[in-house]
Amino acid sequence: MDPSPGATPYSAPAGCPMHQQQTSLYGPEFAADPHRAYDAFRAHGPAAPIELAPGVEATLVVQHEAALRVLQNPALFARDSRRWAALREGAIPMDSPVLPMMVYRPNCLFTDGAEHLRLRKAVTESLARLNSSRLSRDVERIADYLIDQFIERGTADLLNEYAKLLPLLLFNQLFGCPGDIGDRLTRSMSAIFDGDDVLRANAELTECLMELVALKRRQPGEDITSWLIQHPAGLRDEELKDQLVMLMGAGVEPERNLIGNALLLMLSGDQPDGPDQRRGAGLLVEDALDDVLWNNPPIANYATHYPVQDIELDGVTLRADTPVLISFAAANSDPGLTDARQTLSKGAHLAWGAGPHVCPAKSPATLIALTAIERILNTVPDLALAVPPSGVAWRPGPFHRALVALPVRFTPTAARRAATGAQAPAQTSAQLPDPYRSAAPAAPSPRHATEPAKKSKGWWSSFLDVFRV
């Protein structure tokens, strides 16, 4: 379940001095106004000491030019988190909510040098086999399915019922997942990003992806999993699993936040307390996406590096083998970029990263968000925020810039796909929170004591039942 603003897996113990200091990247205070924290961090220089979660310390680079120096200098700044001294020494809690995003995996994100080039080549060349027309059709089909789940109701949470579920289901499609594996993949990846029992979720994620790899070795198809298996790099099963983890991790959380944040911006334009009337009203989808990448990048702080030796960065000492993160959000708001920001130059922001680890999926990621937003706006043309723009809450966490929910209202209309008798997906945290429901759900019928309970289907199984993919 998405953490509420008042209680999160990142919460520090009561009385913890981190609550009084402007150094933590978790908790509702930071989520509500991160740019105030970034401004305070700049008093330290190009980088500042921060805390990612209780007991997890790091340094955050907040200056654009300094960020480029780190991102573009792999000889001095490694990505392999096995260098992380505090983790090696047992000083990091093993149930820390940030570990799934930071612990080493043998994939493109956490490797350097020749190994990184080998893995990245397999990933980029597999992604290059995606057909943009087919990708658009897949997004539209999933979007239509999700819209049909709420279009007759007249209210929805576009974050949890649409922006969050769409990329999860899409990656099941792109990976070639059968129903059961896709349901578990959706559940476990969602739990990892929400910081919900991350040890269990990570174990389930590993198990279902290893099953998928074994299946695709026996029965290859036209999907990314099969293409990675067939690539001349000759990836081992463990490497295959971890490239899939990297692809899904880099595609699901950022994508949902890009879609959600852009929809918030576009729907805020006509609201009396909108954050920026000039930006919101009548904005093209492409321009809304660019604005979000500048001002509310979906992944705000990440790209963890480990200095190979003590390094001075304009007066700030970066200690060897300690985590150094890039604040894409702070770098984009660097006062030194005033001219570029005024023109929203697409080439200047760092939302896609830079250097040898720059995002390899910029084009498909943009296409997915563009198609998803256009589909919901064209299908439900009278979408309106159900709360003032200032009333939306931001989900706490150190890495993302993510909404808790995006409640909207619209004119109810009939679902476009006829009922097929498919079992509805089991209720999950991704469904509409009770405060936004138009009516309370009916109580379930009592079940006879001897009647066996039916196994609840997940979103991917239910989608497959409808579309028979």
Phi, psi and omega per residue, in radians:
M1 nan 2.492 3.089
D2 -1.095 2.338 3.133
P3 -1.107 2.454 3.030
S4 -1.368 2.779 -3.141
P5 -1.020 -0.375 -3.062
G6 -1.633 -0.319 -3.086
A7 -2.557 2.072 -3.076
T8 -2.385 2.794 3.071
P9 -1.161 -0.154 3.130
Y10 -1.646 0.010 -3.021
S11 -1.100 2.391 3.068
A12 -1.453 2.737 3.118
P13 -1.048 2.642 3.115
A14 -0.989 2.389 3.136
G15 1.410 -0.007 -3.135
C16 -1.086 2.308 -3.116
P17 -1.088 -0.312 3.119
M18 -1.105 -0.410 3.102
H19 -1.160 -0.500 -3.107
Q20 -1.610 -0.194 -3.095
Q21 -1.794 2.642 3.126
Q22 -1.598 0.954 -3.113
T23 -2.184 -0.186 -3.071
S24 -1.544 2.485 3.075
L25 -1.822 0.435 3.104
Y26 -2.337 2.919 -3.140
G27 1.649 2.805 -3.052
P28 -1.152 -0.494 -3.112
E29 -1.137 -0.818 3.111
F30 -1.154 -0.747 -3.115
A31 -1.076 -0.620 -3.093
A32 -1.227 -0.576 -3.085
D33 -2.644 1.260 -3.083
P34 -1.154 -0.527 -3.081
H35 -1.194 -0.465 3.030
R36 -1.137 -0.690 3.091
A37 -1.161 -0.721 3.132
Y38 -1.082 -0.674 3.103
D39 -1.102 -0.679 3.112
A40 -1.184 -0.666 3.134
F41 -1.091 -0.585 -3.097
R42 -1.121 -0.307 3.076
A43 -1.136 -0.368 3.110
H44 -1.437 -0.245 -3.055
G45 2.040 -2.619 -3.088
P46 -1.278 -0.239 -3.138
A47 -2.569 2.693 -3.059
A48 -2.466 2.615 3.054
P49 -1.252 2.389 -3.140
I50 -2.459 2.978 3.050
E51 -2.142 2.149 -3.094
L52 -1.420 -0.568 3.119
A53 -2.799 2.903 3.125
P54 -0.912 2.083 3.102
G55 1.492 0.070 -3.114
V56 -2.062 1.782 -3.098
E57 -1.717 2.642 -3.132
A58 -2.776 -3.132 3.040
T59 -2.099 2.394 -3.104
L60 -1.971 2.143 3.083
V61 -1.484 2.161 -3.033
V62 -2.048 -0.026 -3.129
Q63 -1.833 2.413 -3.055
H64 -1.071 -0.863 -3.092
E65 -1.146 -0.692 3.104
A66 -1.164 -0.641 3.104
A67 -1.076 -0.743 3.109
L68 -1.112 -0.655 3.127
R69 -1.087 -0.660 3.106
V70 -1.277 -0.857 -3.065
L71 -1.094 -0.559 -3.025
Q72 -1.768 0.223 -3.091
N73 -2.244 1.247 -3.095
P74 -1.170 -0.301 3.118
A75 -1.189 -0.525 -3.128
L76 -1.820 -0.394 -3.079
F77 -2.196 1.821 -3.098
A78 -1.548 2.786 3.118
R79 -1.841 -0.170 -3.080
D80 -1.243 1.906 -3.052
S81 -1.311 -0.037 2.999
R82 -1.191 -0.215 3.035
R83 -1.320 -0.265 -2.991
W84 -1.088 1.843 -3.019
A85 -1.077 -0.811 -3.089
A86 -1.096 -0.620 3.114
L87 -1.228 -0.733 3.121
R88 -1.075 -0.622 -3.070
E89 -1.487 0.024 3.103
G90 1.382 0.324 -3.102
A91 -1.530 -0.112 -3.131
I92 -1.823 2.207 3.120
P93 -1.030 2.290 -3.080
M94 -1.239 -0.259 3.063
D95 -1.768 0.289 3.122
S96 -1.076 2.380 -3.091
P97 -1.164 -0.244 -3.124
V98 -1.575 -0.214 -3.044
L99 -1.079 -0.728 3.132
P100 -1.029 -0.429 3.127
M101 -1.591 -0.125 -3.038
M102 -2.190 -0.421 -3.057
V103 -1.214 2.633 -3.066
Y104 -1.111 2.374 2.911
R105 -2.346 2.532 3.141
P106 -1.344 1.170 3.101
N107 -2.280 -3.109 -3.070
C108 -1.003 -0.551 -3.003
L109 -1.275 -0.546 -2.981
F110 -2.018 0.342 -3.131
T111 -2.138 2.860 -3.092
D112 -2.340 2.899 2.985
G113 1.061 -2.453 -3.050
A114 -1.106 -0.636 3.128
E115 -1.126 -0.725 3.091
H116 -1.087 -0.771 -3.133
L117 -1.091 -0.694 3.134
R118 -1.108 -0.828 -3.123
L119 -1.215 -0.711 -3.125
R120 -1.131 -0.655 3.125
K121 -1.077 -0.724 3.108
A122 -1.103 -0.719 -3.124
V123 -1.214 -0.877 -3.072
T124 -1.126 -0.673 -3.128
E125 -1.284 -0.491 3.026
S126 -1.251 -0.741 3.090
L127 -1.105 -0.577 -3.125
A128 -1.136 -0.315 3.130
R129 -1.416 -0.142 3.077
L130 -1.158 2.352 3.072
N131 -1.621 2.139 -3.031
S132 -1.109 -0.624 3.131
S133 -1.171 -0.747 3.101
R134 -1.146 -0.687 3.121
L135 -1.062 -0.779 3.110
S136 -1.055 -0.749 3.138
R137 -1.122 -0.693 3.105
D138 -1.088 -0.765 3.119
V139 -1.087 -0.779 -3.117
E140 -1.098 -0.706 -3.128
R141 -1.152 -0.772 3.105
I142 -1.161 -0.718 3.106
A143 -1.039 -0.786 3.130
D144 -1.069 -0.721 3.126
Y145 -1.080 -0.796 -3.118
L146 -1.188 -0.715 3.130
I147 -1.069 -0.686 3.129
D148 -1.083 -0.390 -3.141
Q149 -1.235 -0.392 -3.082
F150 -2.280 -0.057 -2.977
I151 -1.179 -0.473 3.136
E152 -1.393 -0.175 -3.047
R153 -1.542 -0.549 -3.134
G154 1.507 -0.070 3.049
T155 -2.419 2.682 3.110
A156 -2.819 2.836 2.941
D157 -1.908 1.736 -3.029
L158 -1.195 -0.258 3.078
L159 -1.376 -0.990 -3.026
N160 -1.483 -0.409 3.136
E161 -1.698 -0.142 -3.066
Y162 -2.403 -1.160 -3.029
A163 -1.115 -0.581 -3.135
K164 -1.359 -0.763 -3.057
L165 -1.321 -0.595 -3.049
L166 -1.019 -0.915 3.127
P167 -1.177 -0.545 3.075
L168 -1.067 -0.831 3.127
L169 -1.197 -0.638 -3.136
L170 -1.095 -0.723 -3.135
F171 -1.215 -0.523 2.981
N172 -1.048 -0.712 3.100
Q173 -1.141 -0.843 -3.083
L174 -1.159 -0.549 3.133
F175 -1.461 -0.211 -3.111
G176 1.315 0.689 -3.062
C177 -1.390 2.331 2.887
P178 -1.250 3.006 -2.979
G179 -0.991 -0.929 -3.040
D180 -1.132 -0.774 3.141
I181 -1.119 -0.726 3.140
G182 -1.106 -0.691 3.110
D183 -1.080 -0.780 -3.137
R184 -1.202 -0.647 3.107
L185 -1.112 -0.770 3.103
T186 -1.062 -0.803 -3.087
R187 -1.147 -0.806 -3.052
S188 -1.259 -0.720 3.132
M189 -1.144 -0.681 3.092
S190 -1.077 -0.741 -3.128
A191 -1.136 -0.666 3.134
I192 -1.096 -0.794 -3.134
F193 -1.194 -0.508 3.140
D194 -1.509 -0.038 -3.128
G195 1.183 0.540 -3.036
D196 -1.813 1.832 3.128
D197 0.865 1.081 -2.942
V198 -1.161 -0.514 3.126
L199 -1.145 -0.802 3.101
R200 -1.134 -0.762 -3.113
A201 -1.108 -0.692 3.141
N202 -1.161 -0.665 3.105
A203 -1.138 -0.740 3.122
E204 -1.153 -0.688 3.110
L205 -1.056 -0.816 3.128
T206 -1.059 -0.781 -3.097
E207 -1.086 -0.831 -3.049
C208 -1.256 -0.567 3.111
L209 -1.268 -0.610 3.064
M210 -1.140 -0.634 3.046
E211 -1.099 -0.720 3.140
L212 -1.117 -0.764 3.129
V213 -1.064 -0.786 3.131
A214 -1.078 -0.712 3.123
L215 -1.095 -0.771 -3.074
K216 -1.297 -0.406 3.016
R217 -1.179 -0.607 3.126
R218 -1.422 -0.674 -3.026
Q219 -2.319 1.338 -3.129
P220 -1.154 2.704 3.119
G221 -2.476 -2.953 3.095
E222 -1.592 1.294 -3.081
D223 -2.627 2.881 -3.058
I224 -1.085 -0.681 3.133
T225 -1.019 -0.837 -3.128
S226 -1.142 -0.682 -3.130
W227 -1.143 -0.676 3.076
L228 -1.128 -0.712 3.117
I229 -1.089 -0.686 -3.075
Q230 -1.409 -0.169 -3.045
H231 -1.165 2.507 -3.127
P232 -1.044 -0.270 3.109
A233 -1.092 -0.323 3.080
G234 1.082 0.918 -3.080
L235 -1.168 2.383 3.026
R236 -1.263 2.871 -3.106
D237 -0.999 -0.756 -3.138
E238 -1.108 -0.699 3.101
E239 -1.164 -0.704 3.106
L240 -1.057 -0.827 3.128
K241 -0.993 -0.728 -3.047
D242 -1.386 -0.409 2.983
Q243 -1.199 -0.647 3.107
L244 -1.166 -0.711 3.062
V245 -1.026 -0.805 -3.133
M246 -1.081 -0.790 -3.118
L247 -1.104 -0.765 -3.119
M248 -1.239 -0.720 3.110
G249 -1.092 -0.690 -3.131
A250 -1.374 -0.235 -3.086
G251 -1.868 -0.400 -3.031
V252 -1.567 -1.072 -3.123
E253 -1.067 -0.860 3.111
P254 -1.068 -0.676 -3.094
E255 -1.165 -0.774 -3.129
R256 -1.130 -0.632 3.137
N257 -1.260 -0.637 3.087
L258 -1.102 -0.793 3.118
I259 -1.138 -0.847 -3.098
G260 -1.119 -0.783 -3.118
N261 -1.181 -0.617 3.111
A262 -1.224 -0.689 3.091
L263 -1.122 -0.712 3.076
L264 -1.017 -0.799 3.140
L265 -1.061 -0.797 -3.082
M266 -1.207 -0.607 -3.131
L267 -1.461 -0.180 -3.126
S268 -1.489 -0.219 -2.979
G269 -1.089 -0.614 -3.079
D270 -1.689 0.104 -3.134
Q271 -1.514 2.474 -3.087
P272 -1.079 -0.481 3.135
D273 -1.962 0.506 3.119
G274 -1.006 2.612 -3.053
P275 -1.157 -0.465 -3.115
D276 -2.863 1.663 -3.088
Q277 -0.973 -0.668 -3.099
R278 -1.093 -0.675 -3.073
R279 -1.414 -0.647 -2.961
G280 -1.411 -0.798 -2.984
A281 -1.209 2.231 3.043
G282 1.147 0.387 -3.073
L283 -1.351 2.373 3.020
L284 -1.201 2.659 -3.119
V285 -1.042 -0.762 -3.141
E286 -1.033 -0.721 -3.134
D287 -1.228 -0.613 3.099
A288 -1.120 -0.718 3.113
L289 -1.108 -0.754 3.104
D290 -1.086 -0.716 3.137
D291 -1.070 -0.753 3.127
V292 -1.122 -0.758 -3.138
L293 -1.068 -0.502 3.061
W294 -1.406 -0.880 -2.881
N295 -1.776 -0.494 3.105
N296 -2.399 1.039 -3.083
P297 -0.981 2.400 -3.028
P298 -0.988 -0.708 2.991
I299 -1.890 1.897 -2.982
A300 -1.500 -0.637 -3.057
N301 -2.464 2.001 -3.128
Y302 -2.894 -2.478 -3.126
A303 0.900 1.053 -3.071
T304 -1.223 2.228 3.091
H305 -2.076 2.790 3.112
Y306 -2.263 1.926 3.115
P307 -0.980 2.366 -3.136
V308 -1.375 -0.218 3.075
Q309 -2.726 2.957 3.055
D310 -1.084 2.265 -3.057
I311 -2.286 2.345 3.053
E312 -1.603 2.142 3.117
L313 -2.016 1.563 -3.129
D314 0.893 0.866 3.069
G315 1.610 -0.137 3.102
V316 -1.825 2.206 -3.140
T317 -1.524 2.133 3.053
L318 -1.775 1.955 -3.045
R319 -1.294 2.515 3.113
A320 -1.025 2.449 3.027
D321 1.095 0.494 3.012
T322 -2.037 2.557 -3.065
P323 -1.210 2.277 3.060
V324 -2.122 2.008 -3.111
L325 -1.790 2.669 3.054
I326 -1.730 2.209 3.009
S327 -1.586 1.706 3.092
F328 -1.076 -0.658 -3.130
A329 -1.151 -0.791 -3.140
A330 -1.210 -0.695 3.113
A331 -1.092 -0.674 3.122
N332 -1.172 -0.464 3.133
S333 -1.745 0.244 3.080
D334 -0.972 2.200 3.135
P335 -0.976 -0.427 3.121
G336 -1.212 -0.159 -3.133
L337 -1.829 0.435 -3.060
T338 -0.949 -0.866 -3.079
D339 -1.105 -0.766 -3.130
A340 -1.132 -0.696 -3.134
R341 -1.175 -0.586 3.134
Q342 -1.095 -0.558 3.137
T343 -1.736 0.008 -3.085
L344 0.819 0.880 3.121
S345 -1.010 2.154 -3.093
K346 -1.147 -0.467 -3.065
G347 -1.471 -0.137 -3.019
A348 -1.689 -0.516 -3.099
H349 -1.268 2.793 -3.070
L350 -1.920 0.325 -3.071
A351 -1.055 -0.491 3.105
W352 -1.631 0.057 -3.084
G353 1.444 -2.931 3.135
A354 -2.858 2.898 3.093
G355 1.392 -2.827 -3.039
P356 -1.144 -0.327 -3.139
H357 -1.831 0.335 3.110
V358 -0.992 2.569 -3.075
C359 -0.971 2.177 -3.139
P360 -1.459 -0.065 -3.024
A361 -2.076 0.537 -3.104
K362 -1.006 -0.826 -3.073
S363 -1.149 -0.907 3.106
P364 -1.124 -0.588 3.119
A365 -1.118 -0.724 3.115
T366 -1.150 -0.728 3.136
L367 -1.093 -0.738 3.140
I368 -1.072 -0.848 -3.124
A369 -1.121 -0.767 -3.129
L370 -1.056 -0.807 -3.115
T371 -1.159 -0.744 -3.121
A372 -1.103 -0.741 -3.117
I373 -1.220 -0.770 3.129
E374 -1.085 -0.646 -3.105
R375 -1.147 -0.780 -3.115
I376 -1.234 -0.654 -3.136
L377 -1.218 -0.619 3.127
N378 -1.333 -0.571 -3.121
T379 -1.374 -0.637 -3.122
V380 -2.162 1.378 -2.974
P381 -1.207 -0.320 -3.103
D382 -1.813 0.527 3.068
L383 -0.963 2.365 3.063
A384 -2.512 2.527 3.081
L385 -1.071 2.417 3.106
A386 -1.527 -0.125 3.085
V387 -2.371 2.784 3.029
P388 -1.082 2.634 3.128
P389 -0.934 -0.605 3.133
S390 -1.261 -0.179 -3.113
G391 -1.581 -0.107 3.110
V392 -1.327 2.569 -3.132
A393 -1.867 2.606 3.125
W394 -1.853 2.392 -3.053
R395 -1.303 2.177 3.121
P396 -1.118 2.653 3.135
G397 2.633 2.608 -2.999
P398 -1.392 -0.401 -2.949
F399 -1.718 -0.596 -2.940
H400 -1.831 2.908 2.877
R401 -2.096 1.672 -2.897
A402 -2.364 2.392 3.057
L403 -1.296 2.652 2.965
V404 -1.342 -0.737 -3.127
A405 -2.770 2.797 3.072
L406 -2.360 1.375 -3.078
P407 -1.271 2.337 -3.138
V408 -2.358 2.823 3.019
R409 -2.186 2.720 3.121
F410 -2.918 3.006 3.129
T411 -1.321 2.124 3.136
P412 -1.097 2.435 3.051
T413 -2.421 2.898 -3.107
A414 -1.242 2.504 3.034
A415 -1.106 2.514 -3.027
R416 -1.467 -0.410 -3.138
R417 -1.715 2.227 -3.127
A418 -1.127 2.637 3.112
A419 -1.064 2.423 -3.092
T420 -2.004 -0.036 -3.087
G421 1.479 0.048 3.137
A422 -1.208 2.518 3.126
Q423 -1.197 2.324 3.132
A424 -1.186 2.616 3.131
P425 -1.125 2.578 3.111
A426 -1.096 2.568 3.123
Q427 -1.105 2.276 3.123
T428 -2.304 3.070 3.096
S429 -1.119 -0.271 -3.127
A430 -1.365 -0.181 -3.117
Q431 -1.470 2.999 -2.978
L432 -1.089 2.186 3.069
P433 -1.083 2.553 -3.075
D434 -0.911 -0.685 -3.094
P435 -1.042 -0.328 -3.089
Y436 -1.815 0.077 3.108
R437 -1.369 2.517 3.112
S438 -1.353 -0.402 3.100
A439 -2.653 2.684 3.126
A440 -1.206 2.497 3.115
P441 -1.160 2.568 -3.139
A442 -1.185 2.580 3.106
A443 -1.209 2.506 3.134
P444 -1.188 2.608 3.109
S445 -1.192 2.481 3.126
P446 -1.110 2.476 -3.111
R447 -1.814 2.374 3.101
H448 -1.069 2.488 -3.026
A449 -1.025 -0.552 -3.090
T450 -1.595 -0.075 -3.103
E451 -1.396 2.191 3.141
P452 -1.202 2.464 3.126
A453 -1.277 2.406 3.085
K454 -1.363 2.484 3.113
K455 -1.240 2.184 -3.132
S456 -1.279 2.386 3.093
K457 -1.532 2.665 3.050
G458 -1.606 -3.080 -3.085
W459 -1.117 -0.712 -3.068
W460 -1.224 -0.757 3.087
S461 -1.043 -0.733 -3.126
S462 -1.162 -0.677 3.082
F463 -1.099 -0.761 -3.139
L464 -1.120 -0.611 3.102
D465 -1.081 -0.646 -3.114
V466 -1.319 -0.802 -2.994
F467 -1.729 -0.185 3.127
R468 0.868 0.835 -3.076
V469 -1.178 nan nan
